[in-house]
Amino acid sequence: MTGNFFADDVGGVLSEAITETDGDAYIVNPTEESVPDIIFRLHDQSDPPTVKLLADKDVLKEAMADFLVSGHAADLTAAETLSIRWAESVPGGSVLVSNGMVVSFVRTSERVGGLSTRASPFVGSAVDHFHDRWEAADEYRLRSPPISEVRETLAEEIGDAAAADFDAILDELPEVSGDGDGIDEVTIALLVAARHGVLLYDISHWGEDVGLASKATFSRTKGVLEDSGVIMTEKVPIDVGRPRLRLRLNTGRLRNADVAELTGLVRDRVATVE
């Protein structure tokens, strides 16, 4: 067995360490920067252990504001691979605790070290301690739906091409929260819909059903994109009731842009409006 673990981030240490864990693993007091590392690396594991993540509520709130993080976390919780709880006070330092070992995470300017011990009396005491802390903590409720469900239902209800564009735009963004850039998951969904001439009714109905956002949120975001000159709408008559609105990209440059250019143009325009 390896004594200690070294990687570029906490997620990398976790990937190495969990191969030697015995049963459930507690990850306690991760930093805001570490939570995405943990979520993404755990999501990539083919046979991960069951992880119980105990953290400060504000740390979780900030990390989960990114749809990419919360959507992957929701995938893991749906698969019963991950549970997340928060406590008013958490122990100092970030640790991984399992029945086999305790690993303390130490970050330098370039690398992360996982310094471990397998001393039986201490490990057993740590497991009991964090089990008690876990039982006393509160469940953290994710607002985002599982990202796999978003992708699957978007392809089924809107189309494979739209789902492919949704993923391509996600790949262009370092985070999907709207903070500073004005690009969040609802904006991306509307942008994809406009690129493919989808009805506002259809994309907002899908978004509400999958748990992405309410129809009202889709409508408000559509207004922001109209005001920024990104999209326009065309009225589509129906047999009964008010005409529905088909979404279109507003200019030839936007319509002819590839995904990378389109994402940059939209980010700049929406940030200007906001």
N, C-alpha and C positions, 0 to 999 in steps of 0.2 A: 504494500500500500504506500502511496505517496504521503509524506509527512505533511507538507504544506502545498498550497495551490497558488499559482501566479498567472495573471491574464491581463488583458487591456482594460477590462471593466468588471464590475461586480457580476454581471451576467456570465462572463467567461469563467470566473472562479466558480460560480454556481454550477455551470455545465460540467466542470470537472468534479466538483465535490459531491454532487448528487448521485454520481455513479457509485459512490462508496457509502451512501446513506443506507440506513436500515429502517424501513418503514416510513412513517410520516416525517416530514421535516418542517420545523418552524423557521421562518425568516423574520427576524425581529429588528425593528427600527431602521429600515433602509432609508437612505436619503432620497430626496425628490428626484435627483439625477439617476439614482440606482434603480428606482422602480421600473422604468421602461426597459432597462437592461435585463432585469429579472423576468419581466413579463415576456419579452420577445424571445429570450433564450429558452425559457420554459416552454413556450409555444412551439419552438423548433425541435424539442426533444421527442423522439419516437416513442419512448416508454418512460415518461417522467414519474417521479414519486408524487404522492399527494402533499401539496405544500400549503401551509397555513401562514399567511402573511399578516403580521401584526405591526401596525405603524401608527404614527401620529395622524390625526384626522386631516390637518391642513396639508401635510405632505401628500396624502392620498388625493385630496381634492385638487391640488395643483397638478399632480402627475396625470390624473384621470381626466383632466380638462382636454387633453389631447385625445381625439377620437381614435387614433391609431392604437394608443395604449389601452384605452378603456374597451375598445372593441375586441382586441386580442385577449384582454383579461376576462371579458364576458364569455368568449369561446372556452377559456380554461375553466371558468366556474360552471358553465353549462355541462362540461365534460366531467365535473367533480374532481378535477385535478387541482384546482386552486380555491381556497377560501380566504376571504379578506375581512379582517376586523380592525377596529381602531380603539385606542385607549386615551384617556385624558393625559396620562403620563406614561412614557415608554422608557426602558432602560437606556443609559448612555452607550453609544457604540452600536455597530451593526453586527449581528451574529446569525449564524445558521446553527440550529440545534436539531439533532436527530438521536435515535437510540444508539447510534454507533459513534458519534463524535460531536464536538462543538467546534465551529469555525468562526473566528473573528476576522472581519473584513478591515483591512488597513489600506488606505488609499494614499499614494504618493502623486507627484505631479505627472507621472507617466504611466504608472502601472498600479494594479490592485493586487494585494497579497491576501490570501486566506490562510491565517495561522491556526493550525488545528491541534486539538488534543483528543486522545481516545482513552484517557484515564477513567476507568469505570466508575469509581465513586463520584467523581466530579460530573461526568456526563449524565449519570443517573439523576443527580441532584438538579442539574440544569433542565433536564427534560421535565421533571416534576414541577419545577418552578415556573417554566414557561407554559406548561399545561394549565396551571392555576391562573396565570395571567391571561391566557387565551379564554378560558371559561368565563372570566370576569369582564371581558371586552365586549364591545358592541359590533354587530355586523355592519360592514360598509356596503351600501347598496349602490351598485353601478347603474348609471343612467343610460348607457349605450347598449344596444343589442349586440349579440355576437357578430363579429365581422364576417364570419363565414355565412351566416344567415342573410346578412345584408347583400352579399355578393350573389348568393344563390337565388334569392327572391327577385333581385334586380334583373338578373338574366332571364328568369322565368316570366316576369310580368312586363318588363320594359324591353328586353332584348339582349342578346349576347354582345352585340357591338357596344351598347350603352354600358354594360357591365365591364367590358374591356377598357373603355375610356375612363370609367370611374377608378379602376385600379391604376391606370396609367397616370392619372392626375395625382392620386395618392402617392405614387412613386416620385413625383416631382416636388413634393412638399416635405420639409423637415418635420413639420408637425401639422395637425389639423385641428386647430382650436379657434381660429379667427382672431386671436390676439395679435394686434399689430398688422398682420397681413390681410385680415378680412376674409380669409378662406376657411370655412368650416365645412362639415359634412353636408349640410343642407345646401350651401352654395355650390358645392361640387355636384350634388345630385341635380340641381336646377341647370347648371352649366351643361352637364351631360344631356339632360332632356332637351335643352335648346339646340344643342349640336345635332340632335337626331329628330327634331321637330315633334316632340312628344307633348301631349296635352298637359297643362298644369294640373288638371283634375287627376289624371292618371299618376303622375309622379308624386303628387302630394298624398293621394290615397295610398299608394305603395309605402311612402315614407311614414305615414301615421300607422299603418298596419304593422310594419316591421319594428316600430318603436324608435325610429330615427328622430322624429319631431312631429309636432301637431300640424294640421293643415294650416292653422293660423300662422305658425312660424314659417312655413313654406311661402305663404302669401306675403308676409312682411319681407322676407328675404328676396322674393321676386321683385318687390317694389324697389329695394335697394339696388338690385342689378339693373332694373330699368332706368333708375335715376342716374346710374353710373354709365349708361350707354352701352352696357354689355349685351343685354337681351331686349327683344321686342316681342309683342304678342299679336297674334292674328285671331280674329273671332271666327269660331266654327259653329254654324247653326246646328241646333239639334231639334228633334221633333217637338219636344215639350220643354219649356223653361228657357232660362237665359242661355245665350250662346256660351260655349266653352272657349278657353283660350289656348291656342297652340303657341308654344314657346319657340323662338328663333333667335339665333345670334344676330346682333344688330347691324354689323357692317361686313363688307367683303373681306377686310383684313382678318377679322375674328373668324369668319366662316372658313377661310382658306388656311388658317394657322394650324400647325401641328400641335400636339398636346402640350409640349414644353413651352412653345411661344404663347399659346392660348392661356395657359396657367399664369405666366408672367404678366401678360396684358391685363387679365382680370384682377390679379392681386394688386397691381398698381392703380387701376381705376377704382376699385372698391375702397382701397385705403384712402384715396383722395376724397371720395364722397363722405366717408366716415370722419 
